[in-house]
Structure formats: structure tokens, C-alpha cells
Amino acid sequence: MRILIPVVWCLTITFSQAQTPASFIREAIEFRLTDKTFSVNGIYVFINNTDRPVTQGISYPFPVSLNLIDTLHIVNMVTGQFLTYEVQSNAVHTTMSMAPRDTVLLNIFYRQRSFSDTLIYILTSTRKWKKPLQQAEFILIADTSCEITGFSYPPDKMEVKETSNVYLWQFHNFLPQHDFQIYLEEKP
């Protein structure tokens, strides 16, 4: 009987560690497009669903080589701390600490200087969290000099400003089937 108790205890630890204690619940992204740069400025909301502190690894994939990214930062908006990250292939990996039953907001910003006629923001990685986002909001502010020919997700609203066009998207209970893409007129 003494052998059975440690085996059951080990199985319980394995099962409890296999469950993801943190959930990714919301994102709000501002895209900016000029004729020379494309930037992504996102706020990502995570919640600790447990009664214990959690350290959660986060992997943030890029659709382009990191050589094309000239600026990148990750900030825990609750603590104001810049998070360090490790580069692996076309992704960065970082960790965040979460208090019991607490929420953490990460700000991830990057800018790329070179791009083709299709800009991509990876959304399908959300599926790894195994549940839809409660809410996702996107705004694209594009200089009027940028010739946009279409989107993989049609915008909910568009506003024409003096020097830019502003596009808005809102999603609820969102589990993306494909990535967010902006199609541009090919440059000669």
C-alpha cells in the first residue's frame, strides 16, 4: 500500500502541471503603416486562474526574419518592468510572473523597416492557449501614401483622416482560423 500512495501523488503532480494555470484572454493591437515602416504595438492580457503564484513562459512569433526588426521591447505594464527575452528562430521567448488570481498586461512593441506587398501579424498562435480570446481589438493607422488593396479580415469600420486612413476591427470569443494580413499594392 505504501508504494501506491507515491504513485498516485506523482500522477496528481503531473496532471496539475499539465494544466495551464494562466489564460490569454484579450489583446488590443495598434498597427502603424508608413511607406518605410510597419509597427505593431500590442497589449496582451493574461490571467492567473489559480490560488498560487505562477511563472508562465510566453513565445511571441514573427512572420519575418528578426533581422528585419529594428526595435523590439516587452514591458510588464503592471510592474513597469522591461522583460528580457531570448531569440530563437523567428520568435522571442520571455517569462512573466503572476500573483494568485491576478491579471498581467504585457506591452509588446516591434517595428520592421522592410516589407513586401503582404504584411502579416500572426494570430493563429492563439490556438495554443486552447480557448478563444474573450476580446480582440485592432486598429490600423496607415499613411494615405500606402496603397492598401485588401485584408484577410475585412475591417468593421474605416475613417479617412487628413494624412491617414484608420481601420478598426473588433472580435469577441475569437479563435482565429488564419493570420491577420494586410495586402498592399506592389511597388514597381
C-alpha positions in Angstrom: 0.0 0.0 0.0 2.9 2.4 0.7 4.0 2.1 -3.0 0.6 3.1 -4.3 0.5 6.4 -2.4 3.7 7.8 -4.0 2.5 6.7 -7.5 -0.9 8.5 -7.0 0.9 11.6 -5.7 3.2 11.6 -8.7 0.3 11.3 -11.1 -1.5 14.2 -9.4 1.5 16.5 -9.7 2.0 15.6 -13.3 -1.7 16.3 -14.1 -1.8 19.6 -12.2 1.4 20.7 -14.0 0.0 19.7 -17.4 -2.9 22.2 -16.9 -2.1 25.8 -18.0 -2.8 27.9 -14.9 -2.6 31.2 -16.9 -5.0 32.1 -19.7 -4.6 34.6 -22.5 -7.9 36.4 -22.6 -7.6 39.7 -24.6 -5.4 41.7 -27.0 -5.6 45.2 -28.3 -3.2 46.0 -31.2 -2.3 49.2 -32.9 -0.7 48.8 -36.3 1.0 51.7 -37.9 2.0 51.7 -41.6 4.1 54.2 -43.4 5.8 53.9 -46.8 9.0 52.9 -44.8 7.9 51.1 -41.7 5.3 48.8 -40.2 4.9 48.7 -36.4 2.9 46.6 -34.0 2.1 47.9 -30.6 0.1 45.4 -28.6 -1.4 45.0 -25.1 -1.9 41.3 -24.2 -3.9 40.4 -21.1 -3.2 37.2 -19.2 -5.0 36.0 -16.0 -3.7 33.6 -13.4 -6.6 31.2 -12.7 -5.0 29.6 -9.6 -4.6 30.4 -5.9 -0.8 30.2 -6.2 1.9 32.3 -7.9 2.7 31.3 -11.5 5.6 31.8 -13.8 4.4 31.5 -17.4 6.6 31.2 -20.5 5.5 33.3 -23.4 6.5 32.7 -27.0 5.9 35.6 -29.5 6.4 34.6 -33.2 7.3 36.9 -36.0 6.2 36.4 -39.6 9.6 37.8 -40.8 13.2 37.3 -40.0 14.2 39.1 -36.8 16.9 40.8 -38.9 14.2 43.0 -40.4 13.0 44.1 -36.9 14.9 47.3 -35.8 13.0 47.9 -32.5 11.5 45.4 -30.0 10.5 45.7 -26.4 8.4 43.7 -24.0 7.1 45.5 -20.8 5.0 44.2 -17.9 2.6 47.1 -17.7 1.6 46.2 -14.1 5.1 46.5 -12.7 6.6 48.8 -15.4 9.4 46.3 -15.8 11.1 45.7 -19.2 11.3 41.9 -19.7 14.3 40.2 -21.1 13.8 37.8 -23.9 15.6 35.1 -25.7 15.7 34.9 -29.5 15.0 31.6 -31.1 14.5 31.3 -34.9 11.7 33.8 -35.8 10.3 34.1 -32.2 11.2 35.6 -28.9 10.6 33.9 -25.6 10.1 35.5 -22.2 8.6 34.7 -18.9 6.2 36.6 -16.7 5.3 36.1 -13.0 1.7 36.3 -11.9 0.3 36.6 -8.4 -2.6 34.3 -7.4 -5.9 35.2 -9.2 -4.1 38.2 -10.7 -4.0 39.8 -14.2 -0.9 40.8 -16.1 -0.8 43.1 -19.1 2.2 42.8 -21.4 3.0 45.5 -23.9 4.9 44.1 -26.9 6.1 46.6 -29.5 8.1 46.0 -32.6 8.9 47.9 -35.8 10.1 46.5 -39.1 11.7 48.6 -41.8 11.4 46.4 -44.8 8.3 44.7 -46.0 6.8 43.2 -49.2 3.3 43.6 -50.6 1.8 41.5 -47.8 2.1 42.4 -44.1 1.3 39.6 -41.6 0.5 39.6 -37.9 0.5 36.1 -36.5 -2.9 35.3 -34.9 -3.0 31.5 -35.2 -0.6 31.1 -32.4 -3.6 32.0 -30.1 -4.8 28.4 -30.7 -2.0 27.1 -28.5 -3.9 28.5 -25.5 -6.7 26.1 -26.4 -9.5 28.7 -25.9 -10.8 31.7 -27.7 -9.8 35.3 -26.8 -12.7 37.0 -25.0 -12.0 40.1 -26.9 -9.5 41.3 -29.6 -9.4 44.8 -31.0 -7.2 46.0 -33.9 -6.6 49.5 -35.3 -4.5 50.2 -38.3 -3.3 53.7 -38.9 -2.0 53.9 -42.5 -0.4 56.9 -44.2 -2.5 57.9 -47.2 0.6 57.2 -49.3 0.2 53.5 -48.6 -1.9 51.7 -51.2 -3.9 49.0 -49.3 -5.7 46.6 -51.6 -7.3 44.3 -49.0 -7.3 42.5 -45.7 -7.6 38.8 -44.6 -10.3 40.1 -42.1 -12.5 42.8 -43.5 -12.5 45.9 -41.2 -15.6 46.8 -39.2 -15.1 50.5 -39.8 -12.8 52.8 -41.8 -12.2 56.5 -41.3 -10.4 58.8 -43.7 -8.3 61.4 -42.0 -6.2 64.2 -43.4 -2.9 62.3 -43.6 -4.0 58.7 -42.8 -6.7 56.1 -43.2 -7.8 54.4 -40.0 -9.3 50.9 -40.0 -10.9 49.2 -37.0 -11.7 45.6 -36.1 -13.5 44.1 -33.0 -13.8 40.4 -32.3 -15.5 38.6 -29.4 -14.9 34.9 -28.5 -12.2 34.9 -31.1 -10.2 31.8 -32.1 -8.5 32.8 -35.3 -8.6 30.4 -38.2 -5.9 32.4 -40.2 -3.4 35.2 -39.6 -4.2 38.9 -40.0 -2.9 40.1 -43.3 -2.7 43.5 -45.0 -2.4 43.4 -48.8 -0.5 46.3 -50.4 -0.2 47.5 -54.0 3.1 46.1 -55.3 5.9 48.7 -55.6 7.4 48.9 -59.1 
